[in-house]
Each structure stands twice: as C-alpha cells, then as structure tokens.
Amino acid sequence: MKRFLRKIFIRDSGALVLMYHRIATPAIDPWELCVSPENFEQQLLYLKQEYRVIPMQELTQRIQTREPLKNYIAITFDDGYRDNYTHAMPLLEKYSMPATFFFTLQFQAADKFYWWDELEQRILLTPTLPRHLSLSLESETFEFDLSDAATLTASQQSEMRCWYYGKPLYNARLELFYKLWALIKPASIAKQQSIMQTLRAWTGTIDRDTNLLMDAAQIQSTAQSSLFEIGAHTVNHPALEYLEAEEQNHEMQQSKTALETLTGKYIAGIAYPYGSMNHDTSVQAQASAFRYAVSTQAGVCTHASDLYALPRFQVTNLDGEAFRKSIKIWQGNNG
C-alpha cells in the first residue's frame, strides 16, 4: 500500500534519454554530431556522480510499471560509427555505464559510410570544385552556380570547418551543401545513390574515409557485453515519413531480423532515422515486434510518454560544466 501511495502522490519529474552519434574530433561537424573523447569522459563523470544511468529496456519498463523516473538517465548512440567502439565503449566500461547502440545494416556494405558524411567532405572540404553543377532529377533539373566559392582560400577553408547548422549560409558553398542535403534526405535510396554518383563524378577523386562505421565483428562483440544493448535503426537509414507503410515495415523488420541473426540477441528497440515519422510509423514499429522506439524530439520521458515515440536530447561537444547546465535545463522542460 505504501508503494502504491508513493506512486500516486510523489511528483516524478521524469527521465532523460541522451542521444549521441560520434565520439570523435573530425575535420568538420556541421550537424554537431560529435563529442570529443575528453568532453565525453567529463560528461560521464558528471552522470556517474549525480544520476542513475540505466539501459533503455529498464527505462521503458519503469515507464510501463509507473516506477519513479526522477534522476534516471539512459544513454543512446545512433548510426553505428566505428568511434563508438574505439572511443565511447572503453569510457563507458571504465565508468560502468550502460548504453544502447542503434545500427543500420550499412555495416554489411563494403564501404562503411553514410551519404551525408561524404557530402560534407566533397562540398565543404574540397578546395576547388567546378563552378557549375547540374543534376537531372525525375521532374526537374537542379542547377547551381558556385561563382567565386568554386575555389576556397586557406582562410575560407578554415572558416568552413567551424560552420555548423543554424549559422548563416554565408557563401555559395554552404548554400549548395544545405540544398543538396535537403534534396537527398527525403529521396528514395536509389535516387540518393544516383545523386551521390553524379556528385562523385563532378567533384572528382578525394581522400575519403570509407570505413567510418562498425563492422559485423564489432557489433557482435558489443552485443556480448552486459553493459550494452543493441537496437535497430532500419536497413538504409531513410526518412520514414516519406515512405508508404509497407516500406516502413520492411525497413524496420529487416533490420531487426538481421541484427538478431548477427548477435543472437532479441532486438527490443528502434531509433527512427532523423527522427522522421508519420502516423504509420509507430504502428509499423509495433507490428515489427519492437517494444519501444525513440525519436529525436527533445523532451523528458514521463509515465505518459508514448513508448513508440520516446523523446531524446541530442548531446553536443560540451565540457563537463556546460553539460551539467544543459542537463539542468532539460530536466526543467517537462511541463
């Protein structure tokens, strides 16, 4: 009876789910997806001292059974970058911190990278590009003139490396990059590949890291750890809201099946790529036998949260003190 009354009358401020992508210091990070290993360790130290970090499956169970959520945090990683294995996991193990890693099936490809990483390298980091770009699309032609931004000075290249989304698109290179990103993201997988192939021919040969992602052996190793959970992130990382329900189901179900076969573990959760979803998405996640799904919508997890659209906060490259302040702000956004 006391436990029952405690659940009713004690106000519970909710739990936080943190979203990471990479633990690295790359040449450029326009979407602020990277946290340096040094800052990540500071963040873990703060969490270790002040919060109870639990796996996603435990968090979802607490939501379902209406157990207290205050001061609970779950750590998640999207996309399956190799630096999760080389940099994040050793630090998580050092501080005994559980985490959930969401994988696409891109680990099966010969070249383990995503189109947006290649786009950054080709458009933002290539010193000299042809002035004019023409892309033939299904119903129109995409034309763009780089003008003076076709060639970047050393100073301009340095400035470009510091740019991130939300800052002004102050030159034609940045305009082109953002327009191409917005064009490619909702496209079909076949169209994405076609556009990227055209861009490769247009930009020419570059020094490109084709092994940014974890391979099958590393995923299997991750799955054997008692600290880490494996989750799905679809087959091809599409923006699900642009797909028919049947296509969404295929992307989810096939990724779940492949990861279960690879790891021998039950795959309980899925992360929606880009956080993209529509009215069919949660239905298809349930139809694919997932127990929960996470979005990229910022918010606190409460007992009223939809288990198939759990909110998360994206963590950027913050030192320990800045991270502490962000956590406190996020905890207040639970109205």
SVG drawing of the C-alpha trace seen along z (x, -y; Angstrom):
<svg xmlns="http://www.w3.org/2000/svg" viewBox="-2 -35 48 51">
<polyline fill="none" stroke="black" stroke-width="0.4" points="0.0,0.0 2.8,-2.5 4.4,-1.8 1.1,-2.4 0.5,-5.7 4.1,-6.7 3.5,-6.3 0.3,-8.4 1.4,-11.3 5.1,-11.8 5.7,-14.1 8.1,-12.5 9.9,-14.9 10.7,-12.2 13.8,-10.7 16.1,-11.8 17.3,-9.9 20.6,-11.3 21.3,-10.9 24.9,-10.7 26.2,-9.9 30.0,-10.1 32.8,-10.3 35.4,-11.9 37.1,-15.2 36.6,-15.2 37.7,-17.9 34.2,-19.3 31.0,-18.7 28.1,-20.8 25.3,-18.9 27.1,-18.9 27.0,-15.1 30.5,-14.7 31.7,-14.9 35.4,-14.7 36.6,-11.8 37.8,-14.3 34.4,-16.0 32.6,-12.7 34.6,-11.5 33.7,-14.7 30.1,-14.1 30.2,-10.5 31.9,-11.6 29.1,-14.1 26.4,-11.5 28.2,-8.9 28.1,-11.4 24.6,-12.7 22.3,-10.3 21.4,-6.7 22.2,-5.6 20.1,-2.6 19.6,-0.7 16.7,-1.7 14.8,1.5 14.9,0.8 13.7,-2.7 10.8,-1.6 9.8,0.9 9.8,-1.8 7.5,-3.9 5.2,-0.9 5.0,0.0 5.0,-3.6 8.1,-3.3 9.9,-6.5 11.8,-8.2 13.4,-11.1 17.2,-11.3 17.2,-8.3 19.1,-8.7 19.6,-6.4 22.4,-6.8 21.9,-6.1 24.0,-6.1 22.7,-6.3 24.2,-5.1 26.9,-2.7 30.0,-4.8 33.3,-3.0 34.4,-5.5 31.6,-4.3 33.6,-1.1 37.1,-2.6 36.4,-5.6 32.9,-5.5 32.7,-1.9 36.0,-1.9 35.0,-5.0 31.5,-3.6 33.2,-0.4 35.6,-2.5 32.7,-4.1 30.3,-1.1 27.8,-3.0 25.2,-1.1 24.2,-2.3 22.1,-1.3 23.6,-1.4 21.2,-1.6 22.5,-0.1 21.5,-0.3 22.6,2.6 25.2,0.4 27.8,2.4 27.2,5.1 28.4,2.8 32.0,2.9 32.4,-0.9 31.1,-1.6 30.0,-5.3 26.8,-7.4 26.0,-9.8 25.9,-12.8 29.5,-12.3 30.6,-12.0 28.6,-15.1 30.4,-17.1 33.8,-16.0 33.0,-16.7 31.2,-20.0 32.7,-21.7 36.3,-20.4 37.3,-20.2 39.4,-23.3 38.4,-23.6 35.2,-22.4 33.8,-23.0 31.8,-26.3 28.5,-24.8 26.6,-21.8 23.6,-20.2 21.6,-17.3 18.9,-15.6 16.0,-14.7 12.8,-12.9 10.7,-16.0 13.2,-18.8 16.9,-19.8 18.8,-21.1 21.2,-23.8 23.7,-25.7 26.5,-28.2 29.2,-28.4 30.7,-31.5 33.6,-32.8 33.1,-30.0 34.3,-27.4 37.8,-27.9 38.3,-28.4 41.3,-30.2 43.1,-28.6 41.4,-31.1 38.0,-30.3 38.6,-26.6 39.5,-27.2 36.3,-29.2 34.3,-26.4 35.5,-23.8 33.9,-25.9 30.5,-26.2 27.5,-24.3 23.8,-24.2 22.0,-27.3 24.7,-29.7 24.1,-31.9 24.8,-30.3 27.3,-33.0 28.7,-31.7 27.7,-29.6 29.5,-26.5 27.3,-26.4 24.2,-27.1 24.9,-24.3 25.7,-21.9 22.4,-22.6 20.3,-22.5 21.8,-19.1 21.3,-17.8 17.7,-18.8 17.3,-17.3 18.9,-14.0 17.4,-13.3 13.8,-12.6 14.8,-10.9 14.4,-7.2 17.5,-5.1 18.0,-4.6 17.8,-8.3 20.2,-9.1 22.7,-6.7 22.2,-8.3 22.7,-11.8 25.8,-10.8 27.2,-9.1 26.8,-12.3 28.4,-14.3 31.4,-11.9 32.0,-12.5 31.5,-16.2 33.9,-16.7 36.5,-14.2 38.7,-12.0 39.1,-12.9 40.7,-11.3 37.7,-9.8 37.4,-7.6 35.2,-4.7 35.3,-2.8 33.6,-5.2 31.2,-2.5 31.5,0.5 31.7,3.9 29.8,7.1 32.5,8.5 32.5,5.3 28.7,5.3 28.8,8.9 31.5,8.0 29.3,5.1 26.3,7.4 28.3,9.7 28.8,7.0 26.5,7.0 26.6,3.2 25.4,2.7 22.1,3.2 21.8,3.4 18.9,1.6 17.8,1.3 18.0,-1.8 16.4,-0.5 18.1,1.1 19.0,-2.0 18.5,-5.0 15.6,-6.5 13.4,-9.4 10.4,-7.1 7.8,-9.8 8.2,-9.8 7.7,-6.0 4.5,-4.0 3.5,-1.9 4.7,1.3 8.1,-0.2 8.4,-1.4 7.6,2.1 10.3,3.6 12.9,1.2 12.2,1.9 11.5,5.6 14.5,6.5 16.9,4.6 15.5,6.3 15.8,9.7 19.3,9.2 20.6,7.8 19.0,10.7 20.6,13.2 24.0,11.5 24.0,11.1 21.8,13.9 20.1,11.2 16.5,10.0 16.3,6.6 13.8,4.6 14.1,1.1 14.4,-1.0 15.6,-4.6 13.8,-6.4 16.4,-7.8 16.5,-11.6 13.6,-11.3 11.4,-11.2 8.0,-9.6 4.3,-9.9 1.0,-8.4 2.1,-4.9 5.5,-4.8 4.6,-3.8 2.0,-1.3 4.7,0.4 7.2,0.4 4.7,2.3 3.9,4.6 7.6,5.3 7.5,6.5 9.6,3.7 8.9,2.9 9.8,-0.7 11.1,-3.4 13.0,-6.6 12.6,-9.8 14.8,-12.9 12.2,-15.1 13.6,-16.9 11.7,-16.2 11.5,-14.4 10.3,-10.8 7.3,-10.6 4.7,-7.9 2.5,-9.5 5.2,-9.2 4.4,-7.2 6.7,-4.1 6.9,-4.3 8.0,-7.9 10.2,-8.4 11.9,-11.8 15.6,-12.4 18.1,-15.2 21.0,-15.5 24.3,-16.0 26.8,-18.2 30.5,-18.8 30.1,-20.3 32.7,-20.2 31.6,-18.9 30.3,-22.3 28.4,-23.2 26.9,-19.6 25.8,-20.0 23.9,-23.2 22.3,-21.6 21.1,-18.7 19.5,-21.0 17.8,-22.9 16.5,-19.8 15.1,-18.5 13.0,-21.7 11.4,-21.0 8.9,-18.5 5.8,-20.6"/>
</svg>
